[in-house]
Amino acid sequence: MNITLRQLRAFLAVARGGGFTEAARELNLTQSALSLLVKDLEAEIGFRLFDRTTRRVVLSQPGAEFLPAARQIFDDLQSAVRSASDLATLEKGRVRICAPQMLACTLIAPAMARYHADHPKVELKLVDTLLGNMLDAVVAGEVDFAVGPDRKNDAHLLRTPLFQSPFALWCRSDHPLASCASVAWSQLAAHSIIIMESDFSTRVLPELQTQDPTLTLTPSYTVGFVSTGLGMAGAGLGAVIAPAYVAPMAQAFNLRCVQLTGPQLSREVSVYRRPDRSLSPAAAKFLEVLKETAG
């Protein structure tokens, strides 16, 4: 059976108006075109919908029984079309984002605010998590995508680079290095340095020693979270090494940014998502806003 929306609309218009003349005017069709649509529908369902005389058009007995079902089908189809239209035009929808704590507050939160201002009817959900657990939510299908530093991608997720964030030294204005535009990594040996152990020992230090095997760096404090390191630097316990994207949080502790050179290292922040799942219009638009915010 191949019933079309136009056929149902034609049938309902004739039933509602009690004739083809008024229904044709309502649908902006010729009477012959309208009559053809009704005949095609009758051929599909196998019975006459209207009893026609020279003076009037009335529903046949099976036509009257079919009318409630036709109305329900038509209403359901229109509702589905409206729902699809709302999704496409961002009048409804949902976006689920996962990010480690620091990026969640310095990048994702501002992007959410910009997005919500333009698309207030789209539901936004942010899952802030540990860096090591970031990709698990993507694999499990709990979020549309994750945003975070370059990670070992055992799950073979689709990774799209978002931006590069150079490592910097963050310190108080009274720190001996605060007035420097840039400092070399080798200069840090004489100062109290705070590092994030999980990232520094496994990634940053090996990268440094690849370029300069003689370089050694012994931190004074080792922490698990960037926010803790920034707080310690703000308390005057030393200078913390962290990517430039921590700037909004670093400002809360009145920390200055000093460029690290010789060599200059960066952390790449990427978007991770499952290759077997396409993004909804709402999620795709959020990525556009995210790129603008990060840019």
C-alpha positions in Angstrom: 0.0 0.0 0.0 1.4 3.4 -1.0 -0.7 6.1 0.6 0.6 9.6 0.4 0.2 12.6 2.7 -1.4 14.6 -0.2 -4.0 11.9 -0.6 -4.9 11.9 3.1 -5.0 15.7 3.1 -7.4 15.6 0.1 -9.7 13.1 1.7 -9.9 15.0 5.0 -10.6 18.3 3.2 -13.5 16.8 1.3 -14.9 15.1 4.4 -14.6 18.3 6.3 -16.1 20.6 3.7 -18.8 18.2 2.5 -17.8 18.6 -1.2 -15.0 18.9 -3.7 -15.6 22.6 -4.6 -14.8 24.0 -1.1 -12.0 21.4 -0.5 -10.3 22.3 -3.8 -10.5 26.0 -2.9 -9.0 25.3 0.6 -6.1 23.2 -0.9 -5.6 25.6 -3.8 -6.1 22.7 -6.3 -8.4 22.2 -9.3 -11.4 20.0 -8.7 -10.0 17.5 -11.2 -6.7 17.3 -9.4 -8.4 16.9 -6.1 -10.7 14.2 -7.5 -7.7 12.3 -8.8 -6.1 12.3 -5.4 -9.2 10.9 -3.8 -9.5 8.2 -6.5 -5.9 7.2 -6.1 -6.5 6.8 -2.3 -9.6 4.8 -2.9 -7.6 2.5 -5.2 -5.0 2.0 -2.6 -7.3 1.1 0.3 -9.7 -0.9 -1.8 -13.1 0.8 -1.2 -15.1 4.0 -2.1 -14.7 6.8 0.4 -17.6 9.0 -0.7 -21.0 8.4 -2.1 -21.5 11.0 -4.9 -24.8 12.2 -6.2 -25.5 15.1 -8.5 -26.6 17.1 -5.4 -24.1 16.1 -2.6 -21.0 14.2 -1.5 -21.2 12.2 1.7 -18.9 9.8 3.4 -19.6 6.1 2.5 -20.0 3.7 5.4 -16.4 2.4 5.2 -15.3 6.0 4.5 -16.8 7.1 7.8 -15.1 4.3 9.6 -11.8 5.1 8.0 -12.0 8.9 8.8 -10.8 8.7 12.5 -7.8 6.6 11.5 -7.0 8.9 8.6 -7.1 11.9 10.9 -4.8 10.2 13.4 -2.4 9.2 10.7 -2.4 12.7 9.2 -1.9 14.3 12.6 0.9 11.9 13.5 2.7 12.6 10.2 2.3 16.3 10.6 3.7 16.1 14.2 6.6 14.1 13.0 7.3 16.6 10.2 7.1 19.5 12.7 9.4 17.6 15.1 12.0 17.0 12.3 11.7 20.7 11.3 12.3 21.8 14.9 15.4 19.6 15.1 16.8 21.0 11.9 16.1 24.6 12.9 17.3 24.1 16.4 13.9 24.8 17.9 14.5 21.7 19.9 17.2 19.1 20.5 19.9 18.0 23.0 23.7 18.3 23.1 25.7 16.2 25.5 29.4 17.2 26.0 32.1 15.6 28.1 35.3 17.5 29.1 37.9 17.3 31.9 37.4 19.8 34.7 39.7 22.6 33.5 38.4 22.7 30.0 34.9 22.4 31.2 35.1 25.6 33.1 37.4 27.7 30.9 36.2 26.7 27.4 32.9 24.6 27.4 31.0 26.8 29.9 31.5 30.0 27.8 30.6 28.2 24.6 27.5 26.9 26.3 26.5 30.4 27.3 27.0 31.7 23.7 25.0 28.8 22.3 22.2 29.1 24.7 21.8 32.8 23.9 21.0 31.9 20.3 19.3 28.5 20.8 17.5 28.6 24.2 15.2 25.7 23.4 18.1 23.2 22.9 18.9 21.2 26.0 22.7 21.3 27.0 24.3 18.8 29.2 27.9 19.0 30.4 29.6 16.0 31.9 32.8 17.2 33.7 35.1 14.3 34.5 38.6 13.2 35.1 41.0 13.4 32.1 41.5 9.6 32.2 37.8 8.9 32.0 37.0 11.4 29.3 36.8 9.0 26.4 34.8 6.4 28.3 31.6 8.5 28.1 32.0 8.7 24.3 32.5 5.0 23.8 29.5 4.2 26.0 27.3 6.6 24.0 26.5 8.7 27.0 27.6 12.0 25.3 27.8 13.2 21.7 31.4 14.1 21.9 34.3 14.8 24.3 36.6 17.8 24.2 40.1 17.4 25.8 43.8 17.2 25.4 45.4 14.7 23.0 44.9 11.2 24.5 45.8 7.7 23.7 42.8 6.6 21.5 42.5 2.9 22.0 38.8 3.0 21.1 39.7 4.4 17.6 37.3 7.3 18.0 37.2 10.0 15.4 39.5 12.7 16.6 39.3 16.3 15.2 41.9 18.8 16.4 40.4 21.9 17.8 43.3 24.1 18.8 46.9 24.1 20.1 47.6 25.5 23.6 51.3 26.2 24.4 52.6 25.4 27.8 53.3 28.4 30.0 54.6 29.3 33.4 51.9 30.8 35.7 53.1 32.8 38.7 52.3 35.7 40.9 53.4 39.2 40.0 56.0 39.2 42.8 57.7 36.0 41.5 61.3 36.5 40.2 60.3 35.4 36.7 57.0 37.4 36.5 58.6 40.3 34.6 60.1 38.1 31.9 58.4 37.8 28.5 59.7 34.3 28.2 62.0 31.9 30.0 63.8 28.7 29.0 62.9 25.4 30.6 66.4 25.1 31.8 66.0 28.3 33.9 63.3 26.7 36.0 65.8 24.5 37.9 66.5 27.4 40.3 62.9 28.0 41.2 60.0 26.3 43.0 58.0 24.6 40.4 54.5 23.0 40.6 53.5 20.3 38.1 50.6 17.9 37.4 52.2 14.5 37.8 50.1 12.4 35.5 50.6 14.7 32.5 54.1 15.9 33.2 56.0 12.7 33.8 54.3 10.8 31.0 54.2 13.4 28.3 55.8 16.8 29.0 59.2 15.6 30.4 59.7 12.9 27.7 59.0 15.5 25.0 61.5 17.9 26.6 64.2 15.3 27.0 63.7 14.2 23.4 64.8 17.6 22.3 67.4 18.1 25.0 68.6 14.9 26.7 70.6 16.9 29.3 67.5 18.8 30.6 66.4 17.8 34.1 63.6 19.3 36.1 62.8 18.4 39.7 59.5 19.9 40.8 59.0 21.2 44.3 55.3 20.2 44.4 53.3 17.5 42.5 49.5 17.8 42.3 46.7 15.8 40.6 44.6 18.7 39.4 45.5 22.0 37.5 43.2 24.0 39.8 45.2 22.8 42.8 48.4 23.9 41.2 47.0 27.3 40.3 45.8 27.8 43.9 49.3 26.9 45.2 50.9 29.3 42.8 48.5 32.0 43.9 49.4 31.3 47.5 53.1 32.0 46.6 54.3 28.4 46.8 55.9 28.6 43.4 55.1 28.8 39.7 52.9 26.2 38.0 53.4 24.7 34.5 50.1 24.5 32.6 48.7 25.0 29.1 47.5 28.5 28.0 43.8 27.5 28.1 43.9 27.7 31.9 44.0 31.5 31.6 40.5 32.3 32.8 41.1 30.2 36.0 44.6 31.6 36.4 43.3 35.1 36.4 41.1 34.2 39.4 44.3 33.6 41.3 46.0 36.8 40.0 48.6 34.8 38.1 50.7 36.1 35.2 51.6 34.1 32.1 55.2 33.7 31.1 56.0 31.9 27.8 58.2 28.8 28.0 60.8 28.4 25.3 63.8 26.2 24.4 61.8 24.2 23.4 58.2 25.5 23.1 55.7 22.7 23.8 52.0 22.7 23.1 49.1 20.6 24.1 46.6 19.8 21.3 43.0 19.9 22.3 40.7 17.8 20.2 37.1 16.7 19.8 36.4 13.0 20.1 33.3 11.2 18.9 32.2 7.8 17.7 32.7 7.3 13.9 29.5 5.2 13.7 27.2 8.0 15.0 26.4 11.1 13.0 26.0 14.4 14.9 22.5 15.9 15.3 22.0 19.4 13.9 22.1 20.8 17.4 25.4 19.1 18.2 27.0 20.1 14.9 26.1 23.7 15.6 27.5 23.5 19.1 30.9 22.4 17.6 30.8 25.5 15.3 30.2 27.7 18.4 33.0 25.9 20.3 35.5 26.6 17.5 34.6 30.2 17.5 35.0 30.4 21.3 38.3 28.6 21.2 39.5 30.7 18.3 
